[in-house]
Amino acid sequence: MRAVFISYNGFTQECKDSLVGKSEERVILLEGYDLRSVLECDIALDVLLHDIQAYLVKYNKPYVSAIEIINLRRRS
């Protein structure tokens, strides 16, 4: 099961810190820019969510932006 939380103005550091090391909860945080990247067809939503989840599990981080994911995909 996954949960996606979308915030137009971002998330507090406290929110991000509370998710560190909890990859089993599979919570994905999306900010306004991330959603805009999808709406402007920079990346498909399913691809973005998949890549974010893989990144979060691999690096044990609570958040990665769409721009970071897009840049990683361009380098590959």
Protein Blocks (a to p, Z undefined) as FASTA:
>chain_A
ZZddddfkbpafklmmmmgoplmnopacddfklmmmmmnopacfklmmmmmmmmmmmnop
abdcfklmmmmmmmZZ
